[in-house]
């Protein structure tokens, strides 16, 4: 069903005017019974505005991955690092809660139609709850944190003799005190 999956995502990307890239469109024959994989990526990736690129890509063994993970972890001998080969992460914070909602709904659709054994962890908790109020509150909280941290970086300079670790610990303590003045 890879070809159908790619066609549907390509159509959606065109409707939303998202940039997209198509990788290989068909898997090699009889590869899904083999846990090994070749050096190819199969699927499509797309980039909504102000969002990281979202890969809907697979290795030849049928497991979801992406090009950068294949490059970084595809040949690692370290077992713990090899698990990262199958973990995909996408930042949507700057795209906003509305775009995050669209992306999660797209994954809900794809999960029902195309995926088996698919797991998604959503820091916005929209995947788990389907609750827009929770998603929006989470976006506001993260936006406030990012803005507060950026403001602190601009207004609180590093002190003479202070290394980066101590500086960031001091910044985080000051931010925490601003957020929780009673503590």
N, C-alpha and C positions, 0 to 999 in steps of 0.2 A: 504493500500500500504506500510505499515511499513516494512514488510518482504522484499519486493523488494528494498526499500530504503536502508535497512541495507545491503543486498546482493551487491548492486552497490557500496556503500561506502567501504565495505570490499574488493571488487575486486580492487578498486582504491588504497586503502591502501596497498594491497599486491603488486601491480605494482610499487608503489613508495617506497616500503619497509618501510612504516610507521607503528609504533606500533598502535594497536587499541584494543578496548574493546567493547564487545557486551553486552548490558543490556537485559531486557525483549524484546522478539521479536514479541509479539502480544498484542494488547490492550484488556482489559476486554470488554465484550459485553455491548453495549448500554451506554457507558460512556460519549460520546461527547455531549450529551444534558444536562449533569450535570456539572455546573461550579466547583463543588468540585472535589477533586482528592484524590487518595490513596497515600500511602507512597512509591510507586514504580516508577522507571525510565524506559522508553522504548526508545530503539534506539541504537546508536553506538557513540563512541567517537574515535578520532584518533589524533596522535601527529606527525606532520611533524618535521624534524630536526630543532633545535634551535627555536622552536615555542611552545607556550602554547598549551595544549590539546584543541581540537576543538570538542565540543559536538554537535551531531545532535540527540538530545534527547527530549523527550516529557513527560509530565505528563499524567495520565490516562484520563484527560479531553481533550487531543489532543493539548494542548498548549505547545510550545517549552519552555524548561527549562533545568536544568542539576542537577546533584547530589548535588553539593555544594550549589547551590541556594535553593534546597529543604531542605537541612539540616539547612541553615542559616535563611531562610525566610518562610519556609513552614508552620510553626505554629505561626508565629508572629501575635500579636493582633494589631499592629500598621499599619494602612492602607497604609501610605506612604512607609513603608518597604515592604509591601506585593507586590508592583509593581516590586520590584527587583527580585522576584521569576521568572519573565518572561523576564529578561534581561540577555543576555549572552555577555560576553566580552572576546576577545582573543587578546593577544599581539603577533604581527608578526615582530616587528622591528628587532629583532636579526636574524630572518630567512631570511631577505633580500627582496628586491622588487620583485625578480623573483618568490619566493615562495608565497609572498603576491598575486601576479598576478594569480598564479595557484589556490590558495584558493578562490579568488573572482570569478574566472571563474567556479570553482566547485559550488559555491553558485548560480551563475547565472543559471547553468544547473538544480540544485536541485529546485530552485525557479520555473522554468518553468514546471518541471515535477511533483513535489510533493507538493509544499507549496501553501497555500492560505493565503492572508493577511500577507505576510512576509515583514518585514522592516529590512534593514541593514544600519547602519551608518558606513562609512569607513573614518577614519582620513586621509588615503592616497588619498581619493577622486577618487579612481579607480572604485569603484562600481557605483558612480554617473556619471562619465565622460567617462570611458573606455579609458582614455588617459594615455598612458604609460609614457610620458614625465612629466606629472603632478605627477604621482605616484613616479617616480624616484627623482624628485625635492623635494618632501615631505620627502622621506626617507633620502635624503642627509641632509636636514634641521634638521630633528630630530636626526640623527646620530651626526651632528656637535654640536647640543645642548647637547646631552648626553655626548659626549666626552669633551666638554668645561666644563660642570658641574663637571664631574669626575676629570678633571685636576684642577679645582678650589678647589675642596675638598682636593686634595693632596697637593696643593701649598699654600693655604691660610688657616692657622690654626685658630681655634676658639680662641678668645681673652679671657684673664682672666676676669671673671665676666660676660661674654656674654652668654646669654641663647641661646638655639637652634633656637628659633624664630628669634631673632635679628641676629644671625649668618647667617641664611639662607636668610634673607632679605638683609643683606650686600653682600652676595655672588651673589644673583640675580641682585642687583644693579650694582656690578662690571661687571658681565657678560653682562648686558644690555649696559653699557658704552663701553665695548670692541666691541660689535656688532654695536653700533650706536655712534661713537665717537663725532659727532657734537652736540648731545643733552646735 
